[in-house]
Amino acid sequence: MKYTVKETTPVKHNVEIELLAEEFDACVEEAVKEIAETLEIPGFRKGKAPANIIEQHIGSEYILSKAADIAINKNWLKYLQDSKIEAVSSPEVEIIKIAKGNPLVFKASVEILTDINLPDIKKIVESSKKEEVKITDKEVDDAIDWLRNARAVLTEKDGVAEDGDFVDFTYTISDLPETFSHLKGEQHDAFVIGKGHFIEGLETGIKGMKSGEEKEIEGKVKQQIDKLQPENMPVKIKLKISSVQKMEKPELTDEWVKTLGRFDTINALKEDIKKGITEEKKVAEVNRLRVEAMDKILEKTTIEIPPILLKREQDNLFENLKDRVNYELKIGINEYFEQIKKTEEEVKKEFEKLALDRVKRFLILHQVAKNEKIEATDEEVSNKLEEVIKQYSEEDKKNIDIQRLAILIADDITKEKIFEHLGLN
């Protein structure tokens, strides 16, 4: 195989590849054997018909086309290994010369990754300071209060709804724009008064109402769906209280704490909660630090983006939107477009900036991994894969794409190693 690199760009690689006549003839023989395995010719068993008979039945052009596919697939993979280019798309192939007993010549064009000239990343990372994680007594007390609420005894209340009561009710919001069809009609809800609700004014309106009582109130819906509407959209709400229940929370004692099954004293429970909140805040702080550092690196880095990577990320974002609309709003994507008065193309265009940002961050981390030779080992991937699969039921295991899952795990392990190398862990 011989090859000549043609004019290229930082994101596009063009090459002309030539196979010697004997190399291409070997591919022709392989093509004939593959065709013979499935071809039925009177007087011959499958796979036993001679090449000249096969050629008479299907024609030389079909054989040459099959042989070219075999030759291109084999030699393109070899070229990628020899040239060390990082292809991110399938090659666009144009056959220049093809004939039995002659060299095969074809052109291939592929989108690629090129090395990024990174700034002094470690210096940039050092400029982003990790903030100290602090836990307040109120946070611990709120967590304990949540546990007590979860184990409270509910009893029907004859009086009016007050802070701390559990209310079950239905409501109807009138005069909603089409964008909010998921909130139209009678809705059911239940919650503890004093814990907040996405409809501003709802809790205030419920206070003082009794079981079975109805009334109309004014409120505001907090929303970010429709840009033509205010973030706090004024609405009218018809309320009907199904029940008002008094919550009898268990007294916070060592005896009650023991019923939770893991602790003997109130102090032991508080220490465990404090530890859990601390770990959550540490993870949040690490994520904040990573975003801040990556933002600074992006400001000082010039990156050429292969168009295929940008399109893939836009497509991923769009698929995620479809899933969210279906799950959260319970409507199809086309109905969603009608409600927000936008086309699919307009929505995908809006994803371009986010997709570009994500791809740039990926490429920076990818370059760091290349420079520092950071990668997940087979053992690390295998161990994590085994750990993850154990979490699935036997039925769900049948539907797992093991190869795809292994790739995702390898990416996650590599990413964590990169951040560890940079001190962002």
Secondary structure, DSSP 8 states (H G I E B T S, - for coil): -EEEE---BTTEEEEEEEE-HHHHHHHHHHHHHHHHHH---TTS-TT-S-HHHHHHHH-HHHHHHHHHHHHHHHHHHHHHHHH--EE-S--EEEEEE--TTS-EEEEEEEEEE-------HHHHHHTS--------HHHHHHHHHHHHHHT-EEEE-SS---TT-EEEEEEEEES--GGGGGG-S-EEEEEETTS--SEETHHHHHTT--TT-EEEEEEEEE--S-TTS-SEEEEEEEEEEEEEEEEE-----HHHHHTTSS-SSHHHHHHHHHHHHHHHHHHHHHHHHHHHHHHHHHHT------HHHHHHHHHHHHHHHHHHIIIII-S-HHHHHHHHT--HHHHHHHTHHHHHHHHHHHHHHHHHHHHHT----HHHHHHHHHHHHTTS-HHHHTT--HHHHHHHHHHHHHHHHHHHHHT--
